[in-house]
Every structure is written in C-alpha cells, then in structure tokens.
Amino acid sequence: MSAEAQTSSGYILHHLTNMTYGKLPAGSYCDGEHVMEQAGWTLAHCKEETSAMGFSAVHVDSMGWSIFLGVLFCWLFRRVAVKAAANKGAPTGLQNAVEMIIEFVDGTVSDIFHHRNRLVAPMALTIFVWIFMMNLMDLLPVDWLPHAAGIITGNPHLFLKVVPTTDPNVTLGMSFTVFGLMLFFSIKEKGVVGFVKELTLHPFHAPKWYFNVFLIPINLVLETVSLIAKPISLGLRLFGNMYAGEMIFILIAIMFGAGVLLGSLAGVLQWAWAVFHILIITLQAFVFMVLTIVYMAMAHDVSEEH
Amino acid sequence: MNINLTLIGQSITFLIFVWFCMKFVWPFIRNAMDARTQQIAEGLSAAERAHRDLELAQDRASSQLKEAKAEVASIIEQANRRAAQIVDEAKDRAREEGERIKAAAQAEIEQETNRAREQLRTQVGVLAVAGAERILGRAIDVNAHRDIVDRLAQEL
C-alpha cells in the first residue's frame, strides 16, 4: 500500500518536474547516484539537482514547446498574411479562420483601448493565440509526449512537461514583459512627473498642500501595491488555472491504473474534464489578452489633473 | 516551481513573437481586410447604382413604348380617317360620274326623242298632206297650207 502511494506521488512529481538544463554546483545529488566532480552545465536528473541549480537554469521543455508553438503561430499567420496581401478575391479556408480571430481581437482592442498605438493589437493577437496554443497542449493525454520522448531518447525517466503555461516562469515572463511595456508607455505618455503624480496623488487627495503631505505616503504605498499586483496576478492567474487543470488530468491518469471499474470511470472523467477544459483554456487566453489591453489603456489614459 | 532563467528567456521570446506579429502579420491581414471591406462596399454601391440605372432605363423604355403606341394609334386613326375620306371621295366621284352619265344619257334620250319627234313631224306633215290629198282628191299646194300643216305638226 505504501509502495503504491509512493509510486503515485512519484508519478505526480515526475509529471510536475521540468526538463531543466542549468549550472550544477559540484557535489553529490540524487541519492549519490550522480556525482558532479566540478560545477558545470547539465540536465538535471532529479528534483534535488533542479533545486541546486537555482536561478541559473532553463526549463528546456517549457522554452522548447513555447517557442515551437510560437513559431507555429508565426508561420501560420505569416502564410495567411502573404496570401491575404496577394489575393484580392474572396478568402478561403485557413484565411477565414485567421481573419475571424483577427476581427475578434481587433474588436476587443478597439472596445477597450482608445489611443493610437501600433503595438497593442498585434500584441493582443499574439497573446491570445499563443497562450491558447500553449494551453491546448493540456488536452493531450498527459502521458503521450513524455512517454514518446522517453522512448525516443531511451531514457524513461526523462522529465518533460508539455504545457508551457503550467510553468510560472512562462506566465510570469509574459506578464512581467507586459508590465514593462506598461511602465514604458506610462512614462512615455505622461512623463516621469505625470507617472510619479499618478502614484502619489491618488486615490486620496486634499485641496490643501499640508494635508497632502500626509496623504502622499499612504497613496504611494497603495498605488505601488496595486501596480505590482497587476503583473503578478496576471501571470499567476493563468499559471494557477492551468496548473490545477493539469493536476486534475494527472490524478485522473493515475486512476487508469486502478482496475477496470475505476479505469473506465477515469475515461469518463477524462473526457468530461477535457470538455470543460476547452472552456478554461480559451477563457484564460482571453482573460490574459483583455487584461493586457486594459493595462495598456490604463498606461495611456491621462487621468484628471490635481 | 523554480523561478529561473526561463523567465527571462520567455520574456525575450514573447517580445520577438510580438515584434514579428506587429511587423509581418498584423498590418498585412488588417490592410487586406480593410481593402476587401472597401471593395465590398464599392461593389454594393455599384450594384445599387446599377439597379437604379436599370429602373430608370425600364421607366424610359416603358415611356418610349407608350409614346410609340400612342403614335401608332394616331397614325392608324389618321389612316382610317384618310381611308374613309378616300372612300367618301370615291363615292362622291362615283355619284357625280353616275349623275353625269345619267344626264348625258338623258340628254341623248331627249335628243333622240326630239330627233324622232322631228322626223315624225316631218313625216306627219307629209302623211297629213298625202292624206288630205287623197281626201280632197286633188293636189293641194303644200306651201299654200303650210301654216295649217305646221300647226298640226306643232300639236304632236
């Protein structure tokens, strides 16, 4: 019983560990199995090695899948773009689908964002499609790609996480980039003074300067917290949803090994959860896109003067 | 759940994809879509215009047809009138001709009658004289009794 519990938790842990390539300091890890004579860049073989690598490591699987999907997105859309620019007739096939997505994104952007900026709409499109594609990897049965990778490389213990958005590095990387752009456009549109004013003179403002002296620190704390909370909540929302969804898929996958009755129940659950997940992955991609547009609009909005 | 270099890698990747999309994807598709929207709008307005033109042409055609019909009707009427006129004229002429022929015939008849009468008169005179000669049994000077013979012939 305890051995089975061990394998179950081992299975879960295996599925939740990234393929990590990083700088491993010298020493012994993984129950003394692999001993590093000297510090060097290598693939981590176990959780301990991953932890020992610290910040100087890259999740090869997250990066690989996200770049693969991003390149796929760029390739598909570029193909349609070339076709659309060359063909003046009625659109067909893929072009219809792409134009539908673009129309949708453009509508959302023009509803929320009322300034002139060439970046926002393409960024919203990239976010929506790319995140949707990354989330979509969640619908693949959890063992397919890791198992296939294990067979191809000949290492059955190879770590491979196929859903990039279940990696907080990926989601936070995107949200921090959005945050950076937000700060950049804030300062570009309002100037440093305007930006500082926005942080210090809201939400409390008094008509007399000697009251303001006391209100400014309070405002600064409140505004800074709400500012910092934006990218973190943006990244963690996506990560949390996808991580939880992936976790449930893994738990369902464990049930497959527990007899005919539970196995068939797992099949039904897998199907039901996948259907529900279609909604979640689309919704999360949409939410990330909309919030990005909203933040960009906030960066451009010059609030009332005080 | 380690935070590591993936964070920065992902940021850079994200920016590259956004840049690519902004540079090579979005404007192309957006422009193509805008151009098509304009093209469709133009097509629709052209169709609308053509429809209106067609209506106008139909109106013009039907008015022309009406005019032509009216003209035809007037021509037919005129022709009818002319025909009636010709018939009338012909009738008149025929009547005149008939009358003229009748008059000529009558005149001829009268002439013939007169001539016959003249002849008869002369012959009556001769006959009367001959009769009287026979009755009287002697020659009578025709010239001495001319007035009587003439009066007799006049009475015929």
Contacts between the chains, C-beta under 8 A, distances in Angstrom:
chain1	res1	chain2	res2	distance
A	18	B	6	8.0
A	20	B	2	7.7
A	20	B	4	7.6
A	22	B	4	6.8
A	22	B	5	7.6
A	50	B	2	6.2
A	51	B	2	6.9
A	53	B	2	7.6
A	53	B	4	7.1
A	54	B	2	7.5
A	54	B	4	7.1
A	55	B	2	8.0
A	55	B	3	6.9
A	55	B	4	5.0
A	55	B	5	6.6
A	56	B	4	7.0
A	56	B	5	6.3
A	57	B	2	7.0
A	57	B	4	4.4
A	57	B	5	6.2
A	57	B	6	7.7
A	58	B	4	6.7
A	58	B	5	4.9
A	58	B	6	5.4
A	58	B	9	6.0
A	59	B	4	7.1
A	59	B	6	4.3
A	62	B	6	5.6
A	62	B	10	7.5
A	63	B	6	6.0
A	63	B	9	5.4
A	63	B	10	7.0
A	63	B	13	7.3
A	66	B	10	6.6
A	66	B	13	6.4
A	67	B	13	5.8
A	70	B	13	6.3
A	70	B	17	4.6
A	73	B	17	7.0
A	74	B	17	6.2
A	74	B	20	5.1
A	74	B	21	7.0
A	74	B	24	7.8
A	74	B	25	7.1
A	77	B	21	7.0
A	77	B	25	4.5
A	77	B	29	7.5
A	78	B	20	7.7
A	78	B	24	5.6
A	78	B	25	5.7
A	80	B	25	8.0
A	80	B	29	6.4
A	81	B	24	6.5
A	81	B	25	4.9
A	81	B	28	3.6
A	81	B	29	5.1
A	81	B	32	7.8
A	82	B	28	7.1
A	84	B	28	6.0
A	84	B	29	5.1
A	84	B	32	3.6
A	84	B	33	7.4
A	85	B	28	4.7
A	85	B	31	7.2
A	85	B	32	5.6
A	88	B	35	7.4
A	88	B	36	7.6
A	88	B	39	7.4
A	91	B	36	7.7
A	98	B	29	6.7
A	99	B	29	6.6
A	99	B	33	6.0
A	102	B	26	7.6
A	102	B	29	5.5
A	102	B	30	6.9
A	102	B	33	7.1
A	103	B	33	7.4
A	106	B	30	7.3
A	118	B	22	6.4
A	119	B	18	7.3
A	119	B	22	6.0
A	121	B	26	6.3
A	121	B	30	7.9
A	122	B	18	6.4
A	122	B	21	4.3
A	122	B	22	3.9
A	122	B	25	6.9
A	122	B	26	4.0
A	123	B	18	4.7
A	123	B	21	7.4
A	123	B	22	7.2
A	125	B	21	5.9
A	125	B	25	7.6
A	125	B	26	6.5
A	126	B	14	7.7
A	126	B	17	5.2
A	126	B	18	4.9
A	126	B	21	4.6
A	130	B	14	7.9
A	130	B	17	6.4
A	167	B	6	6.7
A	168	B	1	6.1
A	168	B	3	6.8
A	169	B	2	7.9
A	169	B	3	6.2
A	169	B	4	6.5
A	169	B	6	3.6
A	169	B	7	4.5
A	169	B	10	6.0
A	170	B	6	6.8
A	170	B	10	4.9
A	172	B	3	7.4
A	172	B	7	5.9
A	173	B	6	6.9
A	173	B	7	4.5
A	173	B	8	7.0
A	173	B	9	7.2
A	173	B	10	3.0
A	173	B	11	4.6
A	173	B	13	8.0
A	173	B	14	6.6
A	174	B	10	6.4
A	174	B	11	7.3
A	174	B	14	5.1
A	176	B	7	7.2
A	176	B	11	6.3
A	177	B	11	4.5
A	177	B	14	5.1
A	177	B	15	6.2
A	180	B	11	7.9
